[in-house]
């Protein structure tokens, strides 16, 4: 009689154990999804967080009779590959030639040639761009620029009409407000926006890491 009771109880407990195991599995899966969603949200928020904008003070350029786009880059900022891509698309879409300068900042204390790398090679391959080095960052400080990917557009009279980024996020290509604004200015729209968020590393750091989550990129 005792044995029969034990067997019956074991049979009764089996479904209970199965239900509990299934419940724990669901709880674990839900927890994993919550952590993954949180991580994705943090990642997305970082990609969509712009760096400090350029100072409001304008630095007029000598009149050249042509539109001029100067883009300032940190040579080891992976986010800025998207900026070069957007600048390329912008120039390719234009019917009239413009003056394009890509300026790489070489911070104080780093050796000559430190700025040469993948990003430099990509920019130097653009036949329509004048690529050069800002040694010590004197030029970017005079222009009030602090973030890699910042573009400054001046009209044929040398007046600054736009300061901002050309990408839609950190390392993200595609349609964005900055590229549209610059295209509008170059098409002759006097009411085009004069600024847009800029996404990239701090220009004057000598951190060669300068990667997602690294100390060189503002969060």
DRENDOMAR-229187 format. One record per atom (N, C-alpha, C): x, y, z; atom name. Coordinates in nm, 4 decimals, padded with zeros to 6 digits. Layout:
N
       xx       yy       zz atom
        X        Y        Z   CA
...
This chain:
219
       xx       yy       zz atom
  00.0831 -00.1205  00.0000    N
  00.0000  00.0000  00.0000   CA
  00.0865  00.1255  00.0000    C
  00.1907  00.1217  00.0732    N
  00.2830  00.2350  00.0805   CA
  00.3518  00.2585 -00.0521    C
  00.3910  00.1493 -00.1193    N
  00.4579  00.1602 -00.2490   CA
  00.3661  00.2230 -00.3518    C
  00.2381  00.1847 -00.3503    N
  00.1407  00.2397 -00.4454   CA
  00.1248  00.3895 -00.4261    C
  00.1250  00.4344 -00.3030    N
  00.1119  00.5773 -00.2758   CA
  00.2310  00.6539 -00.3316    C
  00.3516  00.5998 -00.3128    N
  00.4734  00.6645 -00.3608   CA
  00.4721  00.6755 -00.5121    C
  00.4319  00.5683 -00.5796    N
  00.4283  00.5681 -00.7254   CA
  00.3275  00.6702 -00.7761    C
  00.2093  00.6767 -00.7099    N
  00.1070  00.7704 -00.7525   CA
  00.1536  00.9145 -00.7355    C
  00.2229  00.9422 -00.6254    N
  00.2722  01.0778 -00.6017   CA
  00.3763  01.1185 -00.7036    C
  00.4653  01.0278 -00.7410    N
  00.5687  01.0575 -00.8401   CA
  00.5059  01.0892 -00.9745    C
  00.4002  01.0124 -01.0086    N
  00.3314  01.0354 -01.1358   CA
  00.2629  01.1714 -01.1356    C
  00.2077  01.2066 -01.0207    N
  00.1378  01.3346 -01.0090   CA
  00.2340  01.4518 -01.0182    C
  00.3547  01.4375 -00.9647    N
  00.4515  01.5459 -00.9631   CA
  00.5163  01.5707 -01.0985    C
  00.5192  01.4705 -01.1844    N
  00.5890  01.4838 -01.3120   CA
  00.5376  01.6007 -01.3966    C
  00.4054  01.6141 -01.4161    N
  00.3572  01.7305 -01.4923   CA
  00.3913  01.8624 -01.4250    C
  00.3893  01.8646 -01.2900    N
  00.4203  01.9873 -01.2182   CA
  00.5629  02.0306 -01.2443    C
  00.6553  01.9323 -01.2409    N
  00.7956  01.9624 -01.2674   CA
  00.8130  02.0125 -01.4104    C
  00.7396  01.9500 -01.5044    N
  00.7485  01.9925 -01.6434   CA
  00.6989  02.1346 -01.6639    C
  00.5886  02.1674 -01.5989    N
  00.5347  02.3030 -01.6101   CA
  00.6308  02.4043 -01.5507    C
  00.6907  02.3688 -01.4351    N
  00.7849  02.4601 -01.3710   CA
  00.9064  02.4824 -01.4592    C
  00.9581  02.3759 -01.5215    N
  01.0747  02.3900 -01.6089   CA
  01.0430  02.4772 -01.7289    C
  00.9225  02.4576 -01.7855    N
  00.8817  02.5383 -01.8999   CA
  00.8677  02.6850 -01.8596    C
  00.8135  02.7079 -01.7399    N
  00.7971  02.8452 -01.6908   CA
  00.9324  02.9143 -01.6728    C
  01.0286  02.8376 -01.6154    N
  01.1622  02.8934 -01.5967   CA
  01.2286  02.9237 -01.7301    C
  01.2050  02.8388 -01.8299    N
  01.2622  02.8627 -01.9616   CA
  01.2056  02.9906 -02.0222    C
  01.0749  03.0108 -02.0054    N
  01.0129  03.1326 -02.0571   CA
  01.0665  03.2567 -01.9864    C
  01.0845  03.2457 -01.8555    N
  01.1389  03.3581 -01.7794   CA
  01.2804  03.3912 -01.8266    C
  01.3612  03.2867 -01.8474    N
  01.4977  03.3077 -01.8943   CA
  01.5013  03.3724 -02.0322    C
  01.4131  03.3256 -02.1223    N
  01.4083  03.3820 -02.2559   CA
  01.3657  03.5283 -02.2521    C
  01.2658  03.5563 -02.1673    N
  01.2198  03.6946 -02.1555   CA
  01.3303  03.7848 -02.1016    C
  01.4062  03.7343 -02.0040    N
  01.5168  03.8123 -01.9488   CA
  01.6241  03.8389 -02.0517    C
  01.6555  03.7380 -02.1319    N
  01.7568  03.7552 -02.2366   CA
  01.7126  03.8589 -02.3386    C
  01.5846  03.8524 -02.3786    N
  01.5327  03.9492 -02.4751   CA
  01.5357  04.0909 -02.4189    C
  01.5060  04.1030 -02.2884    N
  01.5078  04.2355 -02.2261   CA
  01.6485  04.2937 -02.2264    C
  01.7486  04.2110 -02.1938    N
  01.8869  04.2572 -02.1935   CA
  01.9320  04.2935 -02.3346    C
  01.8935  04.2113 -02.4334    N
  01.9311  04.2392 -02.5720   CA
  01.8685  04.3698 -02.6195    C
  01.7414  04.3895 -02.5837    N
  01.6732  04.5130 -02.6236   CA
  01.7385  04.6343 -02.5603    C
  01.7787  04.6203 -02.4331    N
  01.8453  04.7309 -02.3648   CA
  01.9782  04.7627 -02.4318    C
  02.0547  04.6587 -02.4639    N
  02.1829  04.6800 -02.5294   CA
  02.1663  04.7461 -02.6651    C
  02.0663  04.7007 -02.7409    N
  02.0406  04.7617 -02.8721   CA
  02.0005  04.9068 -02.8566    C
  01.9208  04.9359 -02.7554    N
  01.8784  05.0735 -02.7326   CA
  01.9945  05.1640 -02.6986    C
  02.0865  05.1150 -02.6151    N
  02.2045  05.1943 -02.5803   CA
  02.2906  05.2182 -02.7030    C
  02.3096  05.1137 -02.7825    N
  02.3892  05.1242 -02.9051   CA
  02.3284  05.2268 -02.9999    C
  02.1955  05.2153 -03.0198    N
  02.1282  05.3081 -03.1105   CA
  02.1374  05.4514 -03.0593    C
  02.1192  05.4693 -02.9287    N
  02.1265  05.6038 -02.8718   CA
  02.2653  05.6633 -02.8924    C
  02.3693  05.5812 -02.8798    N
  02.5059  05.6299 -02.9017   CA
  02.5251  05.6734 -03.0463    C
  02.4784  05.5896 -03.1409    N
  02.4935  05.6218 -03.2820   CA
  02.4215  05.7515 -03.3171    C
  02.3125  05.7807 -03.2467    N
  02.2305  05.8973 -03.2799   CA
  02.2650  06.0198 -03.1962    C
  02.3712  06.0118 -03.1137    N
  02.4099  06.1256 -03.0308   CA
  02.5153  06.2088 -03.1024    C
  02.4830  06.3332 -03.1378    N
  02.5801  06.4160 -03.2100   CA
  02.6887  06.4692 -03.1186    C
  02.7997  06.5105 -03.1779    N
  02.9062  06.5756 -03.1036   CA
  02.8750  06.7236 -03.0883    C
  02.9611  06.7973 -03.0168    N
  02.9395  06.9412 -02.9992   CA
  02.9388  07.0131 -03.1341    C
  02.8453  07.1057 -03.1558    N
  02.8417  07.1801 -03.2819   CA
  02.9544  07.2814 -03.2890    C
  02.9799  07.3323 -03.4071    N
  03.0824  07.4348 -03.4249   CA
  03.0369  07.5640 -03.3580    C
  03.1330  07.6450 -03.3180    N
  03.1006  07.7731 -03.2565   CA
  03.0209  07.8591 -03.3539    C
  02.9351  07.9429 -03.2983    N
  02.8462  08.0236 -03.3818   CA
  02.9206  08.1320 -03.4594    C
  03.0360  08.1764 -03.4059    N
  03.1094  08.2855 -03.4717   CA
  03.1536  08.2424 -03.6114    C
  03.1294  08.3266 -03.7084    N
  03.1641  08.2960 -03.8462   CA
  03.3051  08.3441 -03.8796    C
  03.3750  08.2649 -03.9560    N
  03.5070  08.3042 -04.0045   CA
  03.4966  08.3174 -04.1556    C
  03.4885  08.4381 -04.2034    N
  03.4708  08.4615 -04.3466   CA
  03.5950  08.4202 -04.4238    C
  03.5735  08.3721 -04.5442    N
  03.6836  08.3333 -04.6318   CA
  03.6960  08.4357 -04.7437    C
  03.8118  08.4478 -04.8051    N
  03.8268  08.5406 -04.9172   CA
  03.7327  08.5016 -05.0312    C
  03.6705  08.5975 -05.0965    N
  03.5822  08.5669 -05.2099   CA
  03.6592  08.4954 -05.3213    C
  03.6013  08.3887 -05.3718    N
  03.6656  08.3124 -05.4794   CA
  03.5771  08.3034 -05.6038    C
  03.4507  08.3453 -05.5906    N
  03.3590  08.3315 -05.7025   CA
  03.3055  08.1908 -05.7179    C
  03.3399  08.1014 -05.6228    N
  03.2935  07.9622 -05.6277   CA
  03.2467  07.9185 -05.4896    C
  03.1583  07.8205 -05.4889    N
  03.1179  07.7608 -05.3626   CA
  03.2348  07.6786 -05.3074    C
  03.2457  07.6752 -05.1751    N
  03.3580  07.6054 -05.1115   CA
  03.3055  07.5223 -04.9938    C
  03.3433  07.3962 -04.9906    N
  03.3057  07.3062 -04.8813   CA
  03.4330  07.2547 -04.8165    C
  03.4523  07.2881 -04.6894    N
  03.5687  07.2409 -04.6142   CA
  03.5186  07.1437 -04.5077    C
  03.5709  07.0224 -04.5083    N
  03.5303  06.9197 -04.4124   CA
  03.6498  06.8824 -04.3260    C
  03.6301  06.8867 -04.1947    N
  03.7377  06.8586 -04.0992   CA
  03.7211  06.7171 -04.0430    C
  03.8305  06.6401 -04.0461    N
  03.8234  06.5000 -04.0046   CA
  03.9339  06.4636 -03.9064    C
  03.8983  06.3761 -03.8111    N
  03.9990  06.3092 -03.7285   CA
  04.0465  06.1886 -03.8094    C
  04.1756  06.1718 -03.8338    N
  04.2236  06.0684 -03.9250   CA
  04.1965  05.9253 -03.8813    C
  04.1626  05.9040 -03.7528    N
  04.1378  05.7680 -03.7053   CA
  03.9944  05.7504 -03.6568    C
  03.9049  05.8339 -03.7053    N
  03.7634  05.8245 -03.6660   CA
  03.6879  05.7367 -03.7655    C
  03.6456  05.6170 -03.7268    N
  03.5744  05.5287 -03.8202   CA
  03.4392  05.5852 -03.8598    C
  03.3802  05.6680 -03.7735    N
  03.2517  05.7303 -03.8066   CA
  03.2630  05.8168 -03.9312    C
  03.3802  05.8737 -03.9555    N
  03.3970  05.9709 -04.0621   CA
  03.4073  05.9086 -04.2006    C
  03.4161  05.7762 -04.2088    N
  03.4090  05.7118 -04.3399   CA
  03.2740  05.7409 -04.4042    C
  03.1696  05.7453 -04.3226    N
  03.0367  05.7776 -04.3740   CA
  03.0322  05.9214 -04.4239    C
  03.1026  06.0112 -04.3549    N
  03.1065  06.1510 -04.3979   CA
  03.1701  06.1639 -04.5358    C
  03.2813  06.0948 -04.5574    N
  03.3485  06.0996 -04.6875   CA
  03.2569  06.0417 -04.7955    C
  03.1846  05.9365 -04.7610    N
  03.0913  05.8775 -04.8567   CA
  02.9802  05.9735 -04.8948    C
  02.9247  06.0431 -04.7951    N
  02.8176  06.1392 -04.8231   CA
  02.8694  06.2581 -04.9026    C
  02.9908  06.3032 -04.8720    N
  03.0511  06.4136 -04.9464   CA
  03.0721  06.3731 -05.0922    C
  03.1144  06.2490 -05.1130    N
  03.1330  06.1988 -05.2491   CA
  03.0017  06.1982 -05.3263    C
  02.8967  06.1495 -05.2618    N
  02.7662  06.1475 -05.3271   CA
  02.7163  06.2868 -05.3588    C
  02.7412  06.3792 -05.2670    N
  02.6987  06.5176 -05.2867   CA
  02.7669  06.5791 -05.4088    C
  02.8982  06.5614 -05.4168    N
  02.9738  06.6174 -05.5290   CA
  02.9320  06.5518 -05.6609    C
  02.9103  06.4214 -05.6586    N
  02.8705  06.3505 -05.7808   CA
  02.7346  06.3954 -05.8323    C
  02.6500  06.4416 -05.7407    N
  02.5164  06.4858 -05.7806   CA
  02.5150  06.6275 -05.8390    C
  02.6234  06.7002 -05.8196    N
  02.6274  06.8391 -05.8640   CA
  02.6590  06.8502 -06.0127    C
  02.5965  06.9510 -06.0756    N
  02.6282  06.9743 -06.2148   CA
  02.7433  07.0717 -06.2306    C
  02.7581  07.1623 -06.1332    N
  02.8637  07.2636 -06.1398   CA
  02.9773  07.2280 -06.0432    C
  03.1008  07.2553 -06.0797    N
  03.2142  07.2252 -05.9908   CA
  03.2176  07.3186 -05.8705    C
  03.2664  07.2694 -05.7594    N
  03.2857  07.3484 -05.6382   CA
  03.4245  07.3171 -05.5834    C
  03.4717  07.4028 -05.4957    N
  03.5998  07.3781 -05.4299   CA
  03.5750  07.2929 -05.3058    C
  03.6419  07.1803 -05.2968    N
  03.6258  07.0889 -05.1833   CA
  03.7605  07.0689 -05.1155    C
  03.7652  07.0923 -04.9863    N
  03.8865  07.0682 -04.9082   CA
  03.8544  06.9716 -04.7952    C
  03.9413  06.8743 -04.7767    N
  03.9288  06.7798 -04.6656   CA
  04.0517  06.7981 -04.5780    C
  04.0293  06.8410 -04.4567    N
  04.1381  06.8761 -04.3661   CA
  04.1485  06.7734 -04.2547    C
  04.2634  06.7076 -04.2443    N
  04.2886  06.6107 -04.1376   CA
  04.3679  06.6796 -04.0261    C
  04.3210  06.6634 -03.9049    N
  04.3864  06.7277 -03.7912   CA
  04.4944  06.6362 -03.7344    C
  04.6147  06.6915 -03.7212    N
  04.7233  06.6189 -03.6543   CA
  04.7468  06.6857 -03.5186    C
  04.7024  06.6215 -03.4095    N
  04.7154  06.6842 -03.2773   CA
  04.8599  06.7111 -03.2387    C
  04.8780  06.7986 -03.1434    N
  05.0121  06.8298 -03.0929   CA
  05.0725  06.7051 -03.0289    C
  05.2000  06.6818 -03.0551    N
  05.2712  06.5734 -02.9892   CA
  05.2743  06.4420 -03.0635    C
  05.2125  06.4352 -03.1807    N
  05.2167  06.3104 -03.2576   CA
  05.3122  06.3281 -03.3759    C
  05.3721  06.2201 -03.4252    N
  05.4729  06.2315 -03.5311   CA
  05.4129  06.2631 -03.6673    C
  05.4967  06.3139 -03.7554    N
  05.4575  06.3396 -03.8929   CA
  05.4146  06.2087 -03.9587    C
  05.3044  06.2133 -04.0299    N
  05.2534  06.0936 -04.0945   CA
  05.1518  06.0187 -04.0107    C
  05.1315  06.0613 -03.8849    N
  05.0341  05.9962 -03.7961   CA
  04.8951  05.9988 -03.8572    C
  04.8682  06.1019 -03.9370    N
  04.7342  06.1189 -03.9936   CA
  04.7088  06.0301 -04.1150    C
  04.8148  05.9683 -04.1667    N
  04.7984  05.8840 -04.2854   CA
  04.7426  05.7478 -04.2448    C
  04.6364  05.7081 -04.3115    N
  04.5742  05.5802 -04.2818   CA
  04.4619  05.5534 -04.3802    C
  04.3707  05.4661 -04.3409    N
  04.2609  05.4253 -04.4293   CA
  04.1753  05.5445 -04.4710    C
  04.1414  05.6295 -04.3748    N
  04.0550  05.7433 -04.4061   CA
  04.1264  05.8422 -04.4983    C
  04.2531  05.8677 -04.4712    N
  04.3319  05.9566 -04.5569   CA
  04.3370  05.9018 -04.6992    C
  04.3655  05.7723 -04.7118    N
  04.3744  05.7109 -04.8443   CA
  04.2421  05.7235 -04.9194    C
  04.1319  05.7059 -04.8466    N
  04.0005  05.7187 -04.9104   CA
  03.9802  05.8613 -04.9619    C
  04.0149  05.9595 -04.8805    N
  03.9974  06.0991 -04.9200   CA
  04.0929  06.1366 -05.0336    C
  04.2181  06.0915 -05.0237    N
  04.3185  06.1255 -05.1241   CA
  04.2841  06.0679 -05.2611    C
  04.2011  05.9645 -05.2629    N
  04.1605  05.9042 -05.3889   CA
  04.0546  05.9842 -05.4627    C
  04.0033  06.0890 -05.3992    N
  03.9013  06.1730 -05.4619   CA
  03.9718  06.2832 -05.5418    C
  03.9689  06.2755 -05.6719    N
  04.0460  06.3656 -05.7581   CA
  04.0004  06.5112 -05.7460    C
  03.8758  06.5330 -05.7048    N
  03.8227  06.6684 -05.6973   CA
  03.8444  06.7337 -05.5609    C
  03.9095  06.6631 -05.4686    N
  03.9274  06.7162 -05.3329   CA
  04.0727  06.7551 -05.3075    C
  04.0890  06.8663 -05.2382    N
  04.2205  06.9086 -05.1922   CA
  04.2378  06.8588 -05.0492    C
  04.3228  06.7590 -05.0313    N
  04.3426  06.6970 -04.8995   CA
  04.4694  06.7524 -04.8364    C
  04.4577  06.7968 -04.7117    N
  04.5745  06.8544 -04.6451   CA
  04.5674  06.8305 -04.4949    C
  04.6754  06.8691 -04.4248    N
  04.6874  06.8465 -04.2805   CA
  04.6832  06.9787 -04.2042    C
  04.6094  06.9783 -04.0950    N
  04.6081  07.0919 -04.0015   CA
  04.6969  07.0524 -03.8836    C
  04.8224  07.0965 -03.8870    N
  04.9181  07.0575 -03.7839   CA
  04.8893  07.1307 -03.6531    C
  04.8647  07.0530 -03.5506    N
  04.8393  07.1101 -03.4190   CA
  04.6965  07.1570 -03.3968    C
  04.6146  07.1557 -03.5014    N
  04.4746  07.1929 -03.4856   CA
  04.4467  07.3416 -03.4798    C
  04.5412  07.4227 -03.5254    N
  04.5213  07.5680 -03.5197   CA
  04.4040  07.6121 -03.6069    C
  04.3893  07.5503 -03.7220    N
  04.2820  07.5900 -03.8134   CA
  04.1441  07.5553 -03.7581    C
  04.1317  07.4347 -03.7005    N
  03.9994  07.3976 -03.6494   CA
  03.9609  07.4839 -03.5295    C
  04.0595  07.5223 -03.4505    N
  04.0275  07.6100 -03.3373   CA
  03.9829  07.7473 -03.3865    C
  04.0483  07.7982 -03.4905    N
  04.0089  07.9278 -03.5458   CA
  03.8683  07.9224 -03.6053    C
  03.8320  07.8057 -03.6606    N
  03.7000  07.7892 -03.7212   CA
  03.5936  07.7516 -03.6179    C
  03.6363  07.7246 -03.4937    N
  03.5416  07.6872 -03.3903   CA
  03.4883  07.5460 -03.4040    C
  03.5619  07.4596 -03.4741    N
  03.5171  07.3230 -03.5001   CA
  03.5779  07.2280 -03.3980    C
  03.4980  07.1345 -03.3454    N
  03.5468  07.0420 -03.2433   CA
  03.5221  06.8951 -03.2754    C
  03.4366  06.8648 -03.3708    N
  03.3952  06.7266 -03.3960   CA
  03.4296  06.6829 -03.5371    C
  03.4840  06.5630 -03.5516    N
  03.5168  06.5082 -03.6823   CA
  03.3904  06.4920 -03.7661    C
  03.4002  06.5319 -03.8939    N
  03.2855  06.5244 -03.9826   CA
  03.2185  06.6587 -04.0038    C
  03.2688  06.7622 -03.9346    N
  03.2109  06.8959 -03.9479   CA
  03.2444  06.9548 -04.0844    C
  03.1422  07.0011 -04.1543    N
  03.1610  07.0676 -04.2828   CA
  03.1255  07.2149 -04.2684    C
  03.2039  07.3004 -04.3327    N
  03.1776  07.4440 -04.3355   CA
  03.1646  07.4856 -04.4812    C
  03.0515  07.5432 -04.5154    N
  03.0238  07.5818 -04.6529   CA
  03.0243  07.7337 -04.6649    C
  03.0985  07.7856 -04.7628    N
  03.0998  07.9294 -04.7886   CA
  03.0528  07.9548 -04.9312    C
  02.9831  08.0672 -04.9487    N
  02.9315  08.1016 -05.0811   CA
  03.0403  08.1713 -05.1635    C
  03.0123  08.2026 -05.2889    N
  03.1153  08.2644 -05.3737   CA
  03.1706  08.3963 -05.3201    C
  03.0953  08.4626 -05.2310    N
  03.1428  08.5872 -05.1705   CA
  03.2243  08.5638 -05.0435    C
  03.2422  08.4373 -05.0047    N
  03.3202  08.4048 -04.8857   CA
  03.2390  08.4026 -04.7570    C
  03.1073  08.4123 -04.7668    N
  03.0225  08.4137 -04.6475   CA
  02.9897  08.2714 -04.6050    C
  03.0057  08.2417 -04.4749    N
  02.9707  08.1099 -04.4226   CA
  02.8190  08.0962 -04.4195    C
  02.7688  07.9914 -04.4866    N
  02.6242  07.9717 -04.4918   CA
  02.5798  07.8438 -04.4219    C
  02.6733  07.7524 -04.3961    N
  02.6360  07.6253 -04.3332   CA
  02.7520  07.5732 -04.2506    C
  02.7165  07.5201 -04.1322    N
  02.8113  07.4483 -04.0455   CA
  02.7395  07.3264 -03.9922    C
  02.7911  07.2080 -04.0217    N
  02.7230  07.0895 -03.9709   CA
  02.7786  06.9612 -04.0289    C
  02.7154  06.8497 -03.9916    N
  02.7579  06.7188 -04.0380   CA
  02.6893  06.6784 -04.1667    C
  02.7419  06.5733 -04.2289    N
  02.6885  06.5250 -04.3558   CA
  02.6367  06.3820 -04.3467    C
  02.6381  06.3225 -04.2271    N
  02.5888  06.1856 -04.2098   CA
  02.4700  06.1853 -04.1147    C
  02.3940  06.0760 -04.1134    N
  02.2739  06.0697 -04.0299   CA
  02.2997  06.0083 -03.8924    C
  02.4226  05.9687 -03.8669    N
  02.4591  05.9097 -03.7383   CA
  02.6048  05.8689 -03.7417    C
  02.6532  05.8118 -03.6328    N
  02.7930  05.7696 -03.6262   CA
  02.8182  05.6530 -03.7216    C
  02.8863  05.6837 -03.8316    N
  02.9177  05.5803 -03.9290   CA
  02.7987  05.5351 -04.0115    C
  02.6883  05.6117 -04.0088    N
  02.5662  05.5713 -04.0784   CA
  02.5482  05.6537 -04.2059    C
  02.5415  05.5855 -04.3185    N
  02.5195  05.6518 -04.4463   CA
  02.3701  05.6595 -04.4756    C
  02.3340  05.7420 -04.5720    N
  02.1940  05.7525 -04.6110   CA
  02.1431  05.8954 -04.6025    C
  02.0212  05.9143 -04.6484    N
  01.9595  06.0461 -04.6514   CA
  01.9649  06.1127 -04.5143    C
  02.0023  06.2410 -04.5120    N
  02.0138  06.3114 -04.3844   CA
  01.9992  06.4615 -04.4055    C
  01.9712  06.5320 -04.2967    N
  01.9416  06.6748 -04.3045   CA
  02.0619  06.7582 -04.3483    C
  02.1827  06.7178 -04.3082    N
  02.3009  06.7943 -04.3440   CA
  02.3281  06.7929 -04.4931    C
  02.3265  06.6745 -04.5505    N
  02.3525  06.6640 -04.6951   CA
  02.2445  06.7376 -04.7734    C
  02.1182  06.7264 -04.7299    N
  02.0102  06.7967 -04.7996   CA
  02.0288  06.9477 -04.7910    C
  02.0711  06.9955 -04.6741    N
  02.0899  07.1405 -04.6565   CA
  02.2002  07.1932 -04.7477    C
  02.3132  07.1221 -04.7517    N
  02.4245  07.1669 -04.8364   CA
  02.3828  07.1635 -04.9834    C
  02.3133  07.0574 -05.0247    N
  02.2675  07.0481 -05.1629   CA
  02.1755  07.1652 -05.1978    C
  02.0912  07.2038 -05.1011    N
  01.9992  07.3154 -05.1241   CA
  02.0748  07.4469 -05.1403    C
  02.1763  07.4687 -05.0553    N
  02.2571  07.5906 -05.0679   CA
  02.3256  07.5957 -05.2037    C
  02.3858  07.4848 -05.2436    N
  02.4596  07.4819 -05.3694   CA
  02.3667  07.4967 -05.4895    C
  02.2378  07.4658 -05.4674    N
  02.1399  07.4819 -05.5752   CA
  02.0839  07.6234 -05.5794    C
  02.1277  07.7072 -05.4829    N
  02.0850  07.8468 -05.4839   CA
  01.9691  07.8806 -05.3939    C
  01.9351  07.7920 -05.2996    N
  01.8250  07.8192 -05.2073   CA
  01.8753  07.9044 -05.0905    C
  01.8369  08.0320 -05.0817    N
  01.8871  08.1192 -04.9738   CA
  01.8221  08.0915 -04.8395    C
  01.7201  08.0070 -04.8397    N
  01.6486  07.9755 -04.7157   CA
  01.6834  07.8356 -04.6617    C
  01.7864  07.7755 -04.7166    N
  01.8274  07.6422 -04.6705   CA
  01.8782  07.6499 -04.5269    C
  01.8663  07.5403 -04.4497    N
  01.9164  07.5398 -04.3113   CA
  02.0654  07.5702 -04.3050    C
  02.1062  07.6366 -04.1976    N
  02.2464  07.6729 -04.1820   CA
  02.3249  07.5811 -04.0920    C
  02.2625  07.4730 -04.0430    N
  02.3332  07.3806 -03.9539   CA
  02.2670  07.2439 -03.9566    C
  02.3393  07.1446 -03.9052    N
  02.2893  07.0076 -03.8927   CA
  02.3765  06.9355 -03.7910    C
  02.3242  06.8322 -03.7232    N
  02.4053  06.7583 -03.6255   CA
  02.5283  06.6961 -03.6905    C
  02.6369  06.6914 -03.6148    N
  02.7602  06.6309 -03.6662   CA
  02.7981  06.5147 -03.5756    C
  02.8341  06.4010 -03.6363    N
  02.8608  06.2787 -03.5615   CA
  03.0050  06.2337 -03.5853    C
  03.0823  06.2270 -03.4781    N
  03.2205  06.1832 -03.4940   CA
  03.3024  06.2025 -03.3685    C
  03.4317  06.1761 -03.3797    N
  03.5248  06.1869 -03.2678   CA
  03.5654  06.3322 -03.2438    C
  03.6171  06.3580 -03.1257    N
  03.6736  06.4899 -03.0984   CA
  03.7981  06.5078 -03.1845    C
  03.8099  06.6209 -03.2466    N
  03.9156  06.6424 -03.3460   CA
  04.0555  06.6512 -03.2881    C
  04.0715  06.7074 -03.1702    N
  04.2052  06.7364 -03.1193   CA
  04.2629  06.6284 -03.0296    C
  04.1989  06.5122 -03.0203    N
  04.2545  06.4040 -02.9402   CA
  04.3562  06.3257 -03.0219    C
  04.4551  06.2669 -02.9524    N
  04.5530  06.1836 -03.0229   CA
  04.5238  06.0360 -03.0021    C
  04.4024  06.0024 -02.9604    N
  04.3631  05.8634 -02.9373   CA
  04.3409  05.7948 -03.0718    C
  04.4263  05.7001 -03.1052    N
  04.4132  05.6309 -03.2327   CA
  04.3025  05.5277 -03.2303    C
  04.2527  05.4922 -03.1112    N
  04.1405  05.3987 -03.1042   CA
  04.0189  05.4637 -03.1648    C
  03.9713  05.5686 -03.1041    N
  03.8638  05.6525 -03.1589   CA
  03.7509  05.5687 -03.2168    C
  03.7122  05.4642 -03.1441    N
  03.6107  05.3746 -03.1964   CA
  03.4838  05.3827 -03.1137    C
  03.3801  05.3108 -03.1581    N
  03.2533  05.3082 -03.0882   CA
  03.2748  05.2749 -02.9408    C
  03.2295  05.3644 -02.8553    N
  03.2424  05.3430 -02.7119   CA
  03.3757  05.3869 -02.6556    C
  03.4703  05.4269 -02.7422    N
  03.6012  05.4674 -02.6924   CA
  03.6004  05.6073 -02.6334    C
  03.7042  05.6429 -02.5614    N
  03.7085  05.7699 -02.4943   CA
  03.7176  05.8885 -02.5879    C
  03.7576  05.8666 -02.7137    N
  03.7744  05.9791 -02.8047   CA
  03.6417  06.0267 -02.8624    C
  03.5416  05.9424 -02.8649    N
  03.4127  05.9809 -02.9219   CA
  03.3222  06.0323 -02.8114    C
  03.2673  06.1510 -02.8250    N
  03.1763  06.2037 -02.7241   CA
  03.0518  06.1177 -02.7136    C
  03.0031  06.0974 -02.5917    N
  02.8845  06.0124 -02.5715   CA
  02.7654  06.0991 -02.5385    C
